[in-house]
Amino acid sequence: MQPLRVYSVVPRLPKKLEPLWDLAYNFLFVWNSDVSSIFSSIDQKLWRDCQQNPVAFLNNLPQQQLEELSTDEFFLQRLDEAIRIHKNYLSKQGSSFDFKDDDTSQPVVAYFSFEYGIGLSLPIYSGGLGILAGDHLKSSSDLNIPLVGIGLCYQHGYFRQYMTQDGWQQERYPNHDFEEMPIRVVKDDNGEEVRFTVDLKGEQLHVRIWQVNVGRVKLYLLDTNISENPPYFKEVTSKLYGGELEMRLWQEILLGIGGIKALAALGLEPKVIHMNEGHSAFAGLERIRIYMTEHGLSFEAAMELVASSSIFTTHTPVPAGNDRFPPEMMRPYFETYASTMGLAYKVFLALGREDPRDDSELFCMTVLALRLSRFNNGVSKLHGKVSRNMWKRVWPQYPVEDVPIGAITNGVHMPTFVASDLGQIFDRYLGTNWREDPDCERVWRQAANIPDAELWRTHERLRERLVDFVRKRLRKQLSSIGARRKDMELADEVLDPQALTIGFARRFATYKRANLILSDKERLIKLVSDKKRPIQFIFAGKAHPKDNEGKKLIQDLIQLCRREECRMNMVFLEDYDMRIASYMVQGCDVWLNTPRRPLEACGTSGMKAMANGVLQFSTLDGWWDEAFEPDNSLGWAIGRGEDYTDHAYQDFVESQTLYKVLENDIIPDFYDRGHGNLPRNWIAKIKTAFSNLGPVFNANRMVEDYVHTAYLPAHNNYLVMEKDGFKAAKDLAAWRMDLMTKWSSLKVRNITAEAHTEVYVQEPIIVSAEVFLNGLKTEDVQVEIYSGPVGQDNDFLGRQTVQMTPEEDMGSGWYLYQGEVLPQEAGKFGFTVRVLPHHPLLLDPHSLGLIHWTE
């Protein structure tokens, strides 16, 4: 029996409590304890049971309790203060960044991401990529960046993990009730839902939009689970990373093409887009199509405009993590679409192929994003280097160093992840600026002033809180599989609140090597059995539903944790999420990270731990490769960043190093106690990490880097190109077409160097070259001396480039260029000459893929 009509019944808040709805529908409560404490102070258990979801929390409060609160003067005073803080934050005007835009009502940047980790009450994330996207929005809000987010509203989100009795991962997908979440359907002035459609091989996919307020930033989530859609289209926004390959294609069409359509339906016209991972690369295509159909631009002019105002961030150094689609699967979706842009389907496919001439190559979303953006970056310095090598075939004529992929290292949103206990200490000794200006070195230098005893006692309280949380969580896990009463009672005794506690929590992909610590189980058991210097481990993480190898790693780990010798000192927490993560990064002593270098793009969980005084113990990969100091003043490294071709040998060597550092450095350091039972050397490392790493590895610094490096230049590019009916975009496209037709006929001859066979360090070498420009102007090219040390095989071991200047027009299209280079070090040194394109609107001369080397 089905009801004729269904209503959403909400509590009737007394007038004095009505502002609670404003607090509930803005995720500012996630990182502002003055706001969140309003809810938790009413009923802490209900707040916890509701997953810190203020909307569900208010909907579950008894009406009588609400009435009583409305007469509680003390509560009303606190509510007034929270409302004042909330309004002050939202009303902040202006920013330290000048985007030179007349229309301040419009966002400048649209940020696209497949997932967002904003808070527990919006479970549309799986891991680091989503949490990073959430932090990007939060810091953009703090900095008042004119940015808007675009994502998908998943009915079931990412899977929830539970274990069978033998430790095998199983998945379940909860059905989320959006009416019970801090999000609202977007409606127009007439109260009607804002809708739009996306074409999927001739069928119309109907989409509605949900709005999420993240401080001052708006996030819009696209939802296809509506009555107008057939069941198979409702599934498009059902699961994050669920379904088969064609479902992934549907989702990425919705995010990219649908995301641009959603902005138009909302009346938003951002001039810059930021594609967070390749999932949203179709957004660039849709922008091109719109500029062609609505503004009459040619494909070439539209592509120059779009690429010059687009940013692409790649997160995946593992080839399997980059989505690729067979051409025949894509044909019914994009053959007609390509023709609307005047492109043959084969030419369209070339946009997503590393080798455009290889008809057998799959269409790669990462390649498409790289081709449609002039601002490409990895998420750590090492990852930038890995990405340049990984995608060098897109720019085959360039040395790897010149592949146009830079690096902006990730950061974490400090106010979200720093424990409130520790935050109060920071407030006292660093000042509240650590929340508002976390990238200020002066602020973090004050960490040296925190008294050792006060810092350590706070850290110990956080460890005790973690142990208490683990015991309750473990008891719940055991109950769910029908464990014996004795095992349930033992759960209340696991772990020692005073013992050295090591945390390992991340995705159980095989390259992250969760099994490295298990490589010598007897040695591990000996460590955890030491009564004199106790050591304990807390593990958490999920394997992808189709990754049986990752599931096997979890099963092996759980079975070890259940052994009699380990069960009191090793625990695996199932269903890893933001709540478990917060307890672990705040309460552990050491954060263990064992990825196979260089496959960890960044590793932001370690940054969250660092911000809470947890020391790092990791291979030199991702962010730790650039943060680690060889004197171990900030934490410890597993190895020295060596590269291996034999993975089995690498695992053996690094597992031995792991155990040696544990036994000889970490454990003795932790238990080296002075007066007052304080580990002075350990505390000194924590303070040094605060001072040295705090101002660098935070999301405010990250967002500011994006603004300076990409957002402002991209926005300025757009403003220049759109003037006078997009004249500059048309001129740039015409210039590029002219360049392409003449480039192959460029020549370089008569290269001379005013130097002897042997030269001294820092002795100038004057280089001259005659260059044939084939009708191009000297301002159309950039002639460079490419020089550096060379090895025994005469390959360059490093490089520096020096621009040459045109000294003489020799006639018939030939020009004399000159420049000088200085050898920096003794040894074999060489140079060559190359020609690159140059244009005032071409910020990176490598982005066009054109280069002429001297033969």
C-alpha positions in Angstrom: 0.0 0.0 0.0 1.5 3.3 -1.1 0.4 6.7 0.3 -1.4 9.1 -2.0 0.8 12.0 -1.0 4.0 12.3 1.1 5.0 15.4 3.2 8.2 16.4 4.9 7.3 17.2 8.5 9.8 19.5 10.2 9.9 20.6 13.8 8.2 23.9 14.6 11.1 25.9 16.1 10.1 28.6 18.6 10.7 32.0 17.2 13.8 32.6 19.4 15.3 29.4 18.1 14.6 29.9 14.4 18.2 31.2 13.7 19.3 27.6 14.4 18.2 26.8 10.8 20.7 29.3 9.4 23.4 27.7 11.5 22.3 24.3 10.4 22.3 25.0 6.6 25.9 26.2 6.4 28.8 23.9 6.8 30.7 26.6 8.7 29.8 24.5 11.8 32.3 21.9 10.6 35.3 24.2 11.3 33.9 26.7 13.8 33.4 25.1 17.3 31.5 28.2 18.5 28.7 27.2 16.0 28.9 23.4 16.3 29.0 23.5 20.1 25.5 25.1 20.1 24.1 21.8 18.7 26.3 19.4 20.8 25.5 21.2 24.0 21.7 20.5 23.5 22.2 16.7 23.4 25.7 15.3 22.9 24.6 11.7 22.3 22.0 12.7 19.7 24.5 15.0 18.0 26.9 12.0 17.8 24.2 9.6 16.6 23.1 12.0 13.9 26.7 12.0 12.5 27.1 15.7 13.5 24.3 16.5 11.0 22.5 19.6 12.4 19.4 19.2 10.2 18.8 15.6 11.2 19.6 16.7 14.8 16.9 19.4 14.8 14.5 17.1 13.1 14.9 14.5 15.9 14.7 16.9 18.9 11.4 16.5 20.8 9.2 19.5 20.5 9.0 19.8 24.3 12.8 20.1 24.5 12.7 22.8 21.9 10.2 24.7 23.9 12.3 24.4 27.0 15.4 25.7 25.2 13.5 28.7 24.0 13.2 29.8 27.7 16.7 28.9 28.7 18.4 32.4 29.0 21.9 30.9 29.2 21.4 28.9 26.0 19.8 31.9 24.2 22.9 34.0 25.1 25.2 31.4 23.6 22.9 31.1 20.6 23.1 34.9 20.1 26.9 34.8 20.3 27.0 31.9 17.7 24.7 33.9 15.4 26.9 37.0 15.7 30.0 35.0 14.8 28.2 33.3 11.9 26.9 36.6 10.5 30.3 38.3 10.9 32.0 35.6 9.0 29.5 35.6 6.2 29.4 39.3 5.9 33.1 39.8 5.3 33.6 41.8 2.1 36.6 41.9 -0.2 39.7 39.8 -0.6 43.4 40.4 -0.7 43.3 39.3 -4.3 42.1 41.7 -7.0 40.4 39.9 -9.9 39.7 43.2 -11.6 36.1 42.2 -12.3 33.3 44.7 -12.5 30.6 42.2 -11.6 31.3 41.1 -8.0 28.0 39.2 -7.8 29.5 36.6 -10.2 32.0 33.9 -9.2 35.3 34.1 -11.1 36.2 30.4 -10.8 34.1 27.2 -11.1 35.8 24.3 -9.3 34.8 20.8 -10.6 35.3 17.7 -8.6 33.9 14.2 -8.6 33.7 14.1 -4.8 33.8 16.5 -1.9 34.6 15.7 1.8 33.0 18.7 3.6 31.8 16.9 6.7 30.4 13.7 8.1 26.8 14.8 7.3 27.4 14.9 3.6 28.9 11.5 2.7 29.8 12.1 -1.0 33.5 11.4 -0.7 35.7 8.3 -0.7 39.1 9.5 0.4 41.9 12.0 -0.1 40.7 13.6 -3.4 37.3 14.4 -1.8 38.7 15.7 1.4 41.2 17.9 -0.6 38.3 19.3 -2.6 36.4 20.1 0.6 39.4 21.8 2.0 39.8 23.8 -1.2 36.3 25.2 -0.8 36.8 25.9 2.9 40.0 27.8 2.4 38.5 29.6 -0.6 35.7 30.7 1.8 38.2 31.8 4.5 40.1 33.8 1.9 36.9 35.1 0.2 37.9 33.8 -3.2 35.0 34.3 -5.7 34.7 30.6 -6.4 31.8 28.1 -6.8 32.0 24.3 -6.6 30.3 21.8 -9.0 29.8 18.1 -8.1 27.4 15.2 -8.1 24.8 14.4 -5.4 25.2 10.6 -4.8 22.1 8.9 -3.4 24.2 6.1 -1.9 27.6 7.8 -1.9 30.7 5.7 -1.4 30.2 2.2 0.1 30.2 1.6 3.9 32.6 -1.2 4.9 31.9 -4.1 7.1 33.8 -7.4 7.7 32.9 -11.0 7.7 34.0 -13.3 10.5 37.1 -14.2 8.6 38.0 -10.6 7.9 36.9 -10.2 4.3 35.6 -6.8 3.3 32.0 -6.5 2.3 30.2 -3.4 1.0 26.8 -1.9 1.7 25.3 1.3 0.3 23.1 3.3 2.6 20.2 5.3 1.1 20.8 8.9 1.9 17.8 11.2 2.6 18.8 14.6 1.2 15.9 16.2 3.1 17.7 15.3 6.3 21.0 16.8 5.2 22.3 20.4 5.3 21.6 20.9 1.6 18.6 22.5 -0.2 17.1 22.0 -3.7 17.7 25.1 -5.8 14.5 26.9 -6.8 13.7 29.8 -9.1 11.8 33.0 -8.2 8.5 31.2 -8.7 9.4 28.4 -6.3 10.0 25.9 -9.0 13.0 23.6 -9.0 15.8 24.6 -11.3 16.1 21.8 -13.9 18.1 21.2 -17.1 18.8 18.3 -19.4 21.8 16.6 -20.8 21.8 14.6 -24.0 23.0 11.0 -23.7 23.0 9.4 -27.2 19.6 10.9 -28.1 17.9 10.5 -24.7 17.4 13.4 -22.3 18.9 13.0 -18.8 16.9 15.3 -16.5 18.9 17.0 -13.7 18.0 19.0 -10.6 20.5 21.0 -8.5 21.2 21.0 -4.7 22.9 23.9 -3.0 25.5 23.4 -0.2 26.7 26.4 1.7 30.4 26.0 2.6 31.0 29.2 4.5 30.9 32.0 1.9 31.3 29.5 -1.0 28.4 27.8 -2.7 28.7 24.1 -3.9 26.1 22.9 -6.4 25.5 19.2 -6.6 23.7 17.6 -9.6 21.1 14.9 -9.0 19.4 12.6 -11.5 17.3 10.6 -9.1 14.1 12.2 -10.1 10.8 11.0 -11.5 11.3 12.3 -15.0 14.2 9.9 -15.5 13.9 6.1 -16.3 15.5 3.8 -13.7 18.8 3.5 -15.5 19.3 7.3 -15.6 18.4 7.6 -11.9 21.4 5.4 -11.3 23.8 8.0 -12.7 24.0 9.8 -9.4 23.5 6.6 -7.3 27.0 5.6 -6.3 30.5 7.2 -6.2 32.9 5.1 -8.2 30.2 2.5 -8.7 28.9 0.7 -11.8 30.6 -0.3 -15.1 32.6 1.7 -17.5 29.7 3.2 -19.4 28.1 4.4 -16.1 31.4 6.2 -15.4 31.2 7.8 -18.9 27.6 9.0 -18.1 28.8 10.4 -14.7 31.7 12.3 -16.3 29.4 13.7 -19.1 27.1 14.9 -16.3 29.8 16.4 -14.3 31.6 18.1 -17.2 29.0 19.0 -19.8 26.2 19.0 -17.2 28.2 21.1 -14.8 28.6 23.9 -17.4 24.8 23.6 -18.2 24.1 23.8 -14.5 26.0 27.1 -14.2 24.0 28.5 -17.1 20.7 27.4 -15.4 21.8 29.1 -12.2 22.6 32.3 -14.1 26.3 32.0 -13.2 29.1 32.9 -15.7 32.5 32.1 -14.2 35.3 33.1 -16.5 37.7 30.4 -15.2 37.3 26.7 -14.6 39.4 24.4 -12.4 39.2 20.7 -13.2 40.2 18.7 -10.1 41.2 15.4 -11.7 40.3 14.4 -15.2 36.7 13.4 -14.4 35.4 16.8 -15.4 37.4 17.3 -18.6 34.3 17.4 -20.8 33.6 20.8 -19.2 36.3 22.2 -21.4 34.6 20.8 -24.5 31.3 22.2 -23.5 32.8 25.6 -23.0 34.3 25.5 -26.5 30.9 24.4 -28.0 29.1 27.3 -26.2 31.6 29.9 -27.4 31.3 28.6 -31.0 27.5 28.4 -31.1 26.7 31.5 -29.0 29.5 33.8 -29.9 30.4 32.7 -33.4 34.0 31.8 -32.6 35.9 29.2 -34.7 36.9 26.0 -33.0 40.5 27.2 -32.8 39.6 30.6 -31.3 37.2 29.0 -28.8 39.8 26.4 -27.8 42.5 29.1 -27.2 40.0 31.1 -25.1 39.0 28.0 -23.0 42.5 26.6 -22.6 43.9 30.0 -21.5 41.2 30.2 -18.8 41.3 26.6 -17.5 43.2 24.9 -14.8 43.8 21.2 -14.5 45.1 19.4 -11.4 46.1 15.7 -11.7 46.2 13.6 -8.6 46.9 10.1 -9.9 50.5 8.8 -10.6 49.1 5.3 -11.2 48.1 4.7 -14.9 45.0 2.7 -13.9 43.6 5.7 -12.0 43.2 7.7 -15.2 39.9 7.0 -16.9 40.1 5.7 -20.5 37.1 4.9 -22.8 37.0 2.8 -26.0 36.3 4.9 -29.1 33.3 2.7 -30.0 31.7 3.3 -26.6 32.1 7.0 -27.0 30.9 7.2 -30.6 27.1 7.4 -30.0 27.6 10.1 -27.3 30.1 12.3 -29.1 30.1 11.8 -32.9 27.2 14.3 -33.4 28.5 16.4 -30.5 31.9 16.7 -32.3 30.2 17.6 -35.6 28.5 20.6 -33.9 32.0 21.9 -33.3 33.0 21.2 -36.9 35.2 18.3 -35.9 35.4 14.9 -37.6 35.0 12.2 -35.0 38.6 11.0 -35.5 39.9 14.6 -34.9 37.8 14.7 -31.8 39.3 11.5 -30.5 42.8 12.9 -31.1 42.1 15.4 -28.3 42.1 12.6 -25.8 45.0 10.5 -27.1 48.7 10.7 -26.2 49.5 9.9 -29.8 46.8 11.6 -31.9 47.8 9.4 -34.9 47.2 6.1 -33.1 43.7 5.0 -34.0 43.8 2.1 -31.6 44.5 4.2 -28.5 41.7 4.7 -26.0 40.3 8.1 -25.2 41.9 9.4 -22.0 40.2 12.0 -19.8 43.5 13.2 -18.3 45.0 13.8 -21.8 41.8 15.7 -22.8 42.2 17.9 -19.6 45.9 18.5 -20.3 45.1 19.6 -23.9 42.3 21.9 -22.8 44.2 23.7 -20.1 47.2 26.0 -20.1 47.7 25.6 -16.3 48.4 22.0 -15.4 49.8 20.8 -12.1 50.6 17.9 -9.9 49.9 18.0 -6.1 53.5 17.8 -4.7 56.9 18.7 -6.2 57.7 15.0 -6.6 54.3 14.3 -8.2 54.9 17.2 -10.6 58.1 15.5 -11.7 56.3 12.1 -12.0 53.5 13.6 -13.9 55.8 15.2 -16.4 57.4 11.8 -17.1 54.0 10.1 -17.1 52.5 12.4 -19.8 55.6 13.2 -21.8 54.1 11.5 -24.9 51.5 14.4 -25.1 54.5 16.7 -25.8 56.9 14.2 -27.6 59.4 16.8 -28.8 60.2 18.2 -25.4 62.7 17.0 -22.8 60.8 15.7 -19.7 61.8 18.9 -17.7 59.9 21.1 -20.2 56.6 19.2 -20.2 54.1 21.9 -19.1 53.0 20.3 -15.9 54.0 22.2 -12.7 53.3 21.5 -9.1 51.2 23.0 -6.3 51.6 21.0 -3.2 48.4 20.2 -1.4 47.5 21.5 2.1 44.9 20.8 4.7 42.3 23.1 6.3 43.8 23.6 9.7 40.6 24.7 11.6 38.8 21.6 10.4 41.4 19.0 11.5 43.2 20.5 14.5 41.7 19.1 17.8 39.8 21.6 19.8 42.0 20.9 22.8 45.1 21.7 20.8 43.4 24.6 19.1 42.9 26.2 22.5 46.7 26.0 23.2 47.4 27.5 19.8 44.9 30.3 20.6 46.9 31.1 23.8 50.4 30.9 22.5 50.1 31.5 18.7 47.1 33.8 18.8 43.9 33.2 16.9 45.7 34.1 13.6 46.6 30.5 13.1 43.0 29.9 12.1 42.7 32.9 9.8 46.3 33.2 8.5 47.7 29.7 8.8 50.4 30.3 6.2 52.1 33.0 8.3 55.6 31.9 9.4 55.7 34.4 12.2 52.5 32.9 13.8 53.9 29.4 13.8 57.3 30.4 15.2 55.4 31.1 18.4 55.0 27.3 18.8 58.4 27.3 20.6 56.7 29.2 23.4 54.2 26.4 24.3 55.3 24.9 27.6 56.5 21.3 27.1 54.3 20.0 30.0 51.1 21.7 28.7 51.7 20.5 25.1 52.4 16.9 26.2 49.5 16.6 28.6 47.2 17.8 25.9 48.6 15.3 23.5 48.2 12.5 26.1 44.5 13.5 26.6 44.0 13.2 22.8 45.6 9.7 22.9 43.4 8.7 25.8 40.3 9.9 23.9 41.5 7.9 20.8 41.9 4.7 22.9 38.4 5.1 24.4 36.9 5.7 20.9 38.7 2.6 19.6 37.4 0.4 22.4 33.8 1.4 21.8 34.2 1.1 18.1 35.8 -2.4 18.4 33.0 -3.6 20.7 30.4 -2.5 18.1 32.3 -4.3 15.4 32.5 -7.5 17.4 28.8 -7.3 18.3 27.9 -7.0 14.6 29.6 -10.4 13.8 28.2 -12.1 16.9 31.4 -12.4 18.8 31.7 -14.2 22.0 31.0 -12.4 25.3 34.6 -12.9 26.4 35.8 -11.1 23.2 33.4 -8.3 23.7 34.7 -7.8 27.3 38.3 -7.8 26.0 37.4 -5.0 23.6 37.1 -2.8 26.7 40.7 -3.5 27.6 42.5 -3.2 24.2 45.3 -0.7 23.8 47.2 1.2 26.5 46.4 4.9 26.8 50.1 5.6 27.8 51.8 3.5 25.1 53.4 4.6 21.9 50.6 4.6 19.4 51.2 4.3 15.6 48.4 5.0 13.1 48.0 3.7 9.6 44.9 4.8 7.8 44.4 5.1 4.0 43.0 3.4 1.0 44.2 -0.3 0.8 45.6 -0.1 -2.7 48.5 -2.4 -3.2 51.0 0.3 -4.0 50.4 1.8 -0.5 51.9 -1.4 0.9 49.9 -1.8 4.1 51.6 -5.2 4.3 55.1 -3.7 4.7 54.8 -3.7 8.4 53.6 -7.4 8.2 56.7 -8.6 6.3 58.3 -10.0 9.5 55.4 -10.9 11.7 57.6 -12.5 14.4 59.6 -9.3 14.7 56.4 -7.3 14.9 54.9 -9.5 17.6 58.1 -9.1 19.6 57.7 -5.3 19.4 54.1 -5.3 20.5 54.7 -7.8 23.2 57.4 -5.6 25.0 55.9 -4.8 28.4 58.8 -2.4 29.2 58.4 -0.2 26.2 54.9 -0.9 24.8 54.0 -0.1 21.2 50.6 -0.5 19.6 49.0 0.0 16.1 45.7 1.2 14.9 44.8 0.5 11.3 41.9 1.6 9.2 41.0 1.9 5.5 39.0 0.5 2.6 39.8 -1.4 -0.5 38.0 -0.7 -3.8 35.1 -3.1 -4.1 36.7 -4.7 -7.1 40.2 -4.8 -5.7 40.6 -8.3 -4.3 44.3 -7.9 -3.7 43.6 -4.9 -1.5 40.9 -6.9 0.3 43.3 -9.7 0.9 45.7 -7.2 2.5 43.0 -6.2 4.9 42.1 -9.8 5.7 45.7 -10.7 6.5 46.0 -7.6 8.7 42.8 -8.4 10.6 43.8 -12.0 11.1 47.1 -10.9 12.6 45.2 -8.4 14.8 43.1 -11.2 16.1 46.0 -13.4 17.1 46.4 -13.9 20.9 49.8 -12.2 20.9 48.5 -9.1 19.1 44.8 -8.6 20.0 45.5 -6.2 22.8 48.0 -4.1 20.9 46.8 -4.1 17.2 43.4 -3.0 16.1 41.7 -2.7 12.7 38.8 -0.2 12.6 36.3 -0.9 9.9 34.4 1.7 7.8 37.1 4.4 7.7 35.5 7.8 7.4 36.1 11.5 8.5 35.1 10.7 12.1 37.6 7.8 12.5 40.2 9.9 10.7 39.8 12.9 13.1 40.3 10.7 16.2 43.4 9.0 14.6 45.2 12.1 13.3 44.6 13.8 16.6 45.5 11.0 19.0 48.3 8.9 17.5 51.9 9.5 18.3 53.3 8.4 14.9 51.7 8.5 11.4 53.0 5.5 9.4 52.9 5.8 5.6 54.6 3.2 3.4 53.7 3.8 -0.3 56.0 2.5 -3.0 57.8 5.7 -4.2 56.9 7.6 -6.3 53.3 6.4 -6.5 51.9 8.6 -3.6 50.8 11.8 -5.2 50.7 13.8 -1.9 49.4 12.1 1.2 47.5 14.8 3.0 46.5 12.5 6.0 50.1 13.0 7.2 49.6 16.8 7.1 46.5 16.5 9.2 48.5 14.4 11.7 51.4 16.9 11.7 49.0 19.7 12.5 48.0 17.8 15.6 51.6 17.1 16.8 51.8 13.6 15.4 55.2 12.8 14.0 55.7 11.3 10.5 57.3 8.0 9.6 57.1 7.5 5.9 58.8 6.7 2.7 60.1 9.8 0.9 57.1 10.2 -1.3 54.5 12.8 -1.9 54.6 15.8 0.5 57.1 14.1 2.9 59.7 14.0 0.2 59.8 17.9 0.3 59.1 18.2 4.0 61.6 15.7 5.5 64.9 16.9 7.1 67.8 14.4 7.2 68.5 15.2 10.9 65.1 13.7 11.8 64.0 16.9 13.5 60.5 16.6 12.0 60.1 12.9 11.9 61.6 9.8 10.2 62.0 8.4 6.7 62.0 4.9 5.4 64.9 4.9 3.0 66.5 7.8 1.3 64.3 8.2 -1.7 66.0 5.4 -3.7 64.4 4.2 -7.0 64.0 0.5 -7.5 63.1 -1.7 -10.5 62.8 -4.8 -8.4 59.7 -4.3 -6.3 60.2 -7.4 -4.2 63.7 -6.4 -3.4 62.5 -2.8 -2.6 59.9 -4.2 -0.2 62.4 -6.3 1.6 65.0 -3.5 2.0 62.4 -0.9 3.1 60.7 -3.3 5.5 64.1 -3.9 7.2 64.7 -0.2 7.3 61.2 0.3 8.8 61.9 -2.1 11.7 65.4 -0.7 12.3 64.1 2.9 12.6 61.3 1.7 14.9 63.6 -0.2 17.1 66.6 2.1 17.2 65.1 5.6 16.9 61.4 5.9 17.4 60.8 3.7 20.4 63.8 4.8 22.3 63.0 8.5 21.6 59.5 8.1 22.8 60.4 6.4 26.1 63.4 8.7 26.8 61.8 10.5 29.7 63.3 13.3 31.7 62.0 15.2 34.8 58.2 15.1 35.0 58.1 12.0 32.7 58.3 14.3 29.7 60.0 13.0 26.4 61.8 16.4 25.8 63.4 15.4 22.5 60.0 14.1 21.1 58.3 17.3 22.2 61.0 19.4 20.5 60.3 17.5 17.2 56.6 18.3 17.5 57.3 22.0 18.0 59.8 22.1 15.2 57.2 20.5 12.9 54.6 23.1 13.9 57.1 25.9 13.2 58.6 24.6 10.0 55.7 22.7 8.4 52.6 24.5 9.8 52.9 27.6 7.6 53.6 25.5 4.4 51.3 22.5 4.4 48.0 24.2 4.9 45.1 24.7 2.5 45.2 28.6 2.7 48.8 28.5 1.3 47.6 26.0 -1.4 44.7 28.1 -2.5 46.8 31.3 -2.5 49.3 29.4 -4.7 46.4 28.5 -7.1 45.3 32.2 -7.2 48.8 33.6 -7.9 49.9 30.8 -10.3 46.7 30.1 -12.1 43.4 31.8 -11.2 44.6 35.4 -11.7 46.6 34.8 -14.9 43.7 32.7 -16.3 41.2 35.4 -15.4 43.4 38.1 -16.9 43.8 36.1 -20.0 40.0 35.8 -20.4 39.4 39.5 -19.8 41.9 40.3 -22.6 40.6 37.7 -25.0 36.9 38.6 -24.6 37.3 42.3 -25.4 35.9 43.8 -28.6 34.0 40.7 -29.5 36.7 38.2 -28.6 39.2 39.9 -31.0 42.3 38.8 -29.1 41.1 35.2 -29.0 40.5 35.3 -32.8 43.9 36.9 -33.4 45.6 34.3 -31.2 43.9 31.5 -33.1 44.9 33.0 -36.4 48.5 33.5 -35.2 48.6 29.9 -34.1 47.3 28.6 -37.4 49.9 30.7 -39.3 52.6 29.5 -36.9 51.6 25.8 -37.5 51.8 26.2 -41.3 55.3 27.8 -41.2 56.9 26.0 -38.3 58.2 22.9 -40.1 60.3 25.1 -42.4 62.2 26.9 -39.6 66.0 26.4 -39.9 69.0 27.1 -37.6 72.5 27.3 -39.1 76.0 28.5 -38.5 76.1 28.1 -34.7 79.3 29.5 -33.3 80.6 29.7 -29.8 83.4 32.2 -28.7 85.2 29.8 -26.3 88.0 27.3 -26.3 87.6 23.6 -25.9 88.3 24.1 -22.2 86.6 26.9 -20.3 86.6 28.0 -16.7 83.6 27.8 -14.3 81.5 31.0 -14.7 83.4 32.0 -17.9 80.9 33.3 -20.4 80.5 31.5 -23.7 79.1 33.8 -26.4 76.8 31.8 -28.8 75.6 33.0 -32.2 73.1 31.4 -34.5 71.4 32.2 -37.8 67.7 31.4 -37.8 65.3 31.2 -40.8 61.9 32.3 -39.6 60.0 31.6 -42.9 57.9 34.8 -42.8 57.4 34.8 -39.0 58.3 37.9 -37.0 61.1 37.9 -34.4 58.4 38.5 -31.7 56.6 35.3 -32.8 59.5 33.1 -31.6 61.8 32.6 -28.6 65.3 31.4 -29.5 67.1 29.8 -26.6 70.4 28.4 -25.7 69.8 25.0 -24.0 72.8 24.1 -21.9 74.0 22.1 -19.0 76.3 19.3 -17.7 76.4 16.2 -19.9 77.2 12.6 -19.1 79.5 10.1 -20.7 76.9 9.3 -23.4 76.6 13.1 -24.1 73.0 13.3 -22.8 72.1 16.3 -20.7 72.2 15.6 -17.0 70.5 18.9 -16.2 69.6 22.0 -18.0 69.3 25.8 -18.0 67.9 27.9 -20.8 69.0 31.4 -21.8 67.0 33.5 -24.3 69.0 34.8 -27.3 68.3 38.2 -28.8 68.0 39.1 -32.5 71.0 41.2 -33.5 70.7 41.6 -37.3 68.2 41.1 -40.1 70.2 39.2 -42.6 67.5 39.3 -45.3 65.6 36.5 -47.1 64.0 35.6 -43.8 67.3 34.9 -41.9 68.1 36.6 -38.6 71.3 36.6 -36.5 70.7 35.8 -32.8 73.2 36.0 -29.9 73.3 35.0 -26.2 75.7 33.8 -23.6 75.8 31.0 -21.1 77.9 30.5 -18.0 79.0 26.9 -16.9 78.1 26.7 -13.3 80.2 23.7 -12.3 83.4 22.0 -13.5 83.0 18.9 -15.7 81.7 18.2 -19.2 79.4 20.9 -20.4 77.4 21.3 -23.6 74.7 23.3 -25.3 72.4 23.4 -28.3 70.0 25.9 -29.7 66.2 25.6 -30.0 63.3 27.7 -31.1 59.9 28.0 -29.3 56.7 30.0 -30.1 56.1 33.3 -28.4 53.0 35.4 -27.9 52.0 37.8 -25.2 48.9 35.7 -24.3 50.9 32.4 -24.4 52.1 32.2 -20.7 54.0 29.0 -21.3 55.7 28.6 -24.7 55.7 24.8 -24.3 51.9 24.6 -24.1 51.4 24.5 -28.0 53.7 21.5 -28.3 55.8 23.2 -31.0 59.6 23.2 -30.8 62.5 23.3 -33.3 65.8 21.8 -32.2 69.1 22.4 -34.0 70.1 19.2 -35.8 
